[in-house]
Amino acid sequence: MIRDRIVRKRHLSERPSLPAAQASVVVEALAANHHDPTRLLVVLQDIQHRLGYLPHDAVHPIAIGLGLSRAEVHGVISFYHDLRTEPAGRHILKVCQAESCQATGGRALTQHIEDVVGCNLGQTTADGAITLEAVYCLGLCAASPAVMIDERPIARVTTARIDRVIDDARTAS
């Protein structure tokens, strides 16, 4: 068992395309989770929390460290919308796309937001200030449409209100 962990660590450190600081985060996340493949999602969340995203070159060392295939690791990363493989903007604006929000003008609001920030859902603005993400429930159905900026929910969103939120996010950057 100890020999296997040493071999895993050696493989992690031999991965040349992953910068040393990122490799260190991967090694620490694996160690904190005892190289337990059943904790893959926790490992991925830990790495993303510390780096802000999951670098593509981290997939291979994670797979080795957990004794999984790269396909298994990539499959989990691509399945969960909250996991990202590119750095996010300084602020994350989640826009609800659920039925309640759509019924109260959410589609028009989404289009307005995309026009104002200059990118689509799933993208980051050119200046790196805001990443737009689609979500499918913020628990604010009675006060739709709703968004969330940096984990702060906002209900009954109007175009004027979202313009202020976007301006605040850009000036706070």
C-alpha positions in Angstrom: 0.0 0.0 0.0 2.7 2.5 0.9 4.7 1.4 -2.1 1.7 2.1 -4.3 1.4 5.7 -2.9 5.1 6.3 -3.5 4.7 5.1 -7.1 1.7 7.3 -7.5 3.5 10.4 -6.2 6.5 9.6 -8.5 4.1 9.5 -11.5 2.6 12.8 -10.4 5.9 14.5 -10.2 7.0 13.1 -13.5 4.1 14.7 -15.4 6.0 17.6 -17.1 3.1 19.5 -18.5 1.5 20.3 -15.2 3.3 23.2 -13.5 4.8 22.4 -10.1 2.4 24.5 -8.1 -0.6 22.8 -9.7 1.0 19.4 -9.3 1.5 20.1 -5.7 -2.2 20.9 -5.3 -3.2 17.7 -7.0 -0.8 15.6 -4.8 -2.2 17.3 -1.6 -5.8 16.8 -2.7 -5.1 13.1 -3.4 -3.3 12.6 -0.1 -6.0 14.4 1.9 -8.5 11.9 0.4 -6.3 8.9 1.0 -6.1 8.2 -2.8 -9.6 6.8 -2.5 -11.2 6.5 -5.9 -14.7 6.8 -4.3 -13.7 10.3 -3.4 -13.1 11.4 -7.0 -15.6 14.2 -6.9 -14.3 15.5 -3.6 -10.7 15.5 -5.0 -11.9 17.4 -8.1 -13.8 20.0 -5.9 -10.8 20.4 -3.7 -8.5 21.1 -6.7 -10.9 23.5 -8.3 -11.4 25.3 -5.0 -7.7 25.8 -4.7 -6.8 26.5 -8.4 -10.1 28.1 -9.5 -10.5 25.4 -12.2 -9.4 21.9 -13.2 -6.4 22.1 -15.6 -6.7 19.6 -18.5 -3.2 18.3 -17.6 -4.4 17.4 -14.1 -6.6 14.6 -15.4 -3.8 12.2 -16.0 -2.2 12.6 -12.5 -5.6 12.4 -10.8 -6.4 9.2 -12.7 -3.0 7.7 -11.7 -3.4 8.9 -8.1 -6.8 7.3 -7.7 -6.2 4.2 -9.8 -8.8 5.2 -12.4 -8.8 5.7 -16.1 -8.5 9.2 -17.6 -11.9 8.6 -19.2 -13.5 8.0 -15.8 -12.0 11.3 -14.4 -12.9 13.2 -17.6 -16.4 11.8 -17.5 -17.0 13.1 -14.0 -15.5 16.5 -14.9 -17.7 16.9 -18.0 -20.8 15.6 -16.2 -20.9 18.2 -13.4 -21.7 21.7 -14.5 -20.0 23.3 -11.5 -16.6 21.8 -12.5 -14.7 23.9 -15.0 -11.7 23.2 -17.1 -10.9 26.9 -17.8 -10.2 29.7 -15.4 -13.4 31.5 -14.5 -13.8 35.3 -14.5 -13.3 37.3 -11.3 -17.1 37.1 -10.8 -19.5 34.3 -11.6 -23.0 35.3 -12.7 -25.4 32.4 -12.7 -28.6 32.9 -14.6 -31.6 30.7 -13.8 -33.0 28.9 -16.9 -35.7 27.0 -15.1 -39.4 27.1 -16.1 -40.5 29.6 -13.4 -37.8 32.1 -14.5 -38.6 31.5 -18.1 -42.3 32.2 -17.5 -41.4 35.5 -15.9 -39.1 36.8 -18.6 -36.0 34.8 -18.0 -35.2 34.2 -21.7 -35.3 37.9 -22.5 -33.3 38.6 -19.4 -30.7 36.1 -20.4 -30.4 37.7 -23.9 -30.1 41.1 -22.3 -27.3 39.9 -20.0 -25.4 38.3 -22.9 -25.8 41.5 -24.9 -24.6 43.7 -22.0 -21.5 41.6 -21.1 -20.6 40.6 -24.6 -20.6 36.8 -24.2 -22.9 33.8 -24.0 -23.8 31.5 -21.2 -20.8 29.2 -20.5 -18.3 31.9 -21.5 -16.2 34.5 -19.8 -16.1 38.2 -20.8 -13.0 39.3 -22.8 -11.8 41.3 -19.9 -12.0 38.3 -17.6 -14.5 40.1 -15.3 -17.5 37.9 -15.5 -18.2 34.3 -16.3 -21.9 33.6 -17.2 -23.3 30.2 -16.2 -26.7 28.7 -16.7 -28.3 27.1 -13.6 -31.6 25.3 -13.4 -32.9 26.3 -10.0 -31.8 28.8 -7.4 -34.7 28.1 -5.1 -36.3 31.5 -5.8 -39.2 30.4 -8.0 -41.7 32.5 -6.1 -39.5 35.6 -6.9 -38.5 34.9 -10.5 -36.5 35.7 -12.5 -33.4 35.1 -10.5 -29.7 35.2 -10.8 -26.7 34.6 -8.5 -23.6 36.7 -8.4 -20.6 35.3 -6.5 -22.9 33.1 -4.4 -25.3 36.0 -3.6 -28.8 35.3 -4.9 -30.8 38.1 -6.4 -34.6 37.7 -7.0 -37.1 39.6 -9.1 -34.4 40.7 -11.5 -35.2 43.4 -14.0 -32.9 44.7 -16.8 -32.2 47.8 -14.8 -31.3 45.8 -11.7 -29.0 43.4 -13.6 -27.3 46.3 -15.3 -26.4 47.7 -11.8 -25.2 44.2 -10.7 -23.0 43.9 -13.8 -21.6 47.5 -13.4 -20.8 46.7 -9.8 -19.0 43.5 -10.7 -16.9 45.2 -13.4 -15.9 48.1 -11.2 -15.1 45.8 -8.2 -12.7 43.8 -10.4 
